[in-house]
Amino acid sequence: MIALPRKQDHQSLIKGLIDHFVSSGFQIQYANYEGFDKPFVITRHAPDVIAVNPKNQLGCIGKVKLCSELVEQATKEQFTDFSKILMKSGKSQGSKLPFFIGVPQECYSKIKQTYHDFDISWRENIQVLGF
């Protein structure tokens, strides 16, 4: 039997993001995934995952995108808004909130080009994860 590549969908990408946060010691506060409360809107859109590091209370947000969604206006708005959110409290107050972008492995290398195409500044708080 030949193993076919698993087609990525939003749920599998969100699960990958959740697993990444949990393995990094973060606690999931909200997620667009079964068993979690839905994330709230931040600026214009809701992220897919909101997590916090219990050691330093540093929050982070995550958004997943399929390769086909990287050209959409909603993606531009989300990437613009989520990559420049500042911490409002705690030791890291005033610093940019870590923003994780989860994508299928085949478009992992396209994220910086997507930011360039959208004329959005790349920031050091952005981390891309390929699943």
C-alpha positions, 0 to 999 in steps of 0.5 A: 500500500502506498502512503499518500501525502495527507491533505492539510486542512485548517483543523490539522494545522491548528492541531499542529500549532496547539501541539507546538505551543504545548510542547514549548510549555505554553498553556492554550487559552483559546483555540478554534479547535474542539474542546477549547473556547473560541478566540476573541477578535483582536483588532479586526480578526480572531487568531486561531490560537491564543496561548500563554507561557505560565513562567513569564506570563508572555502571551502569543497568538497563532494563525494558520493559512492554507497555501491558497489563502496567502493571496487573500485580503483577509490574510493581509489584514491578519498578518498586518494586525497580528504582527504588530500587537504589543504586550499590554502587561507583565514583564514584557509590556510594550514588546511585540507579542509573538505571532506564529503562522502555521502553514502546510510545509509546501508553502513554508518558504513563501511567507516572507514573500507574502509579507513583501507582496502585501507591503508589510514589514517583516518583524522579529516577533514572527515565527513560521511553522510548517506542518 
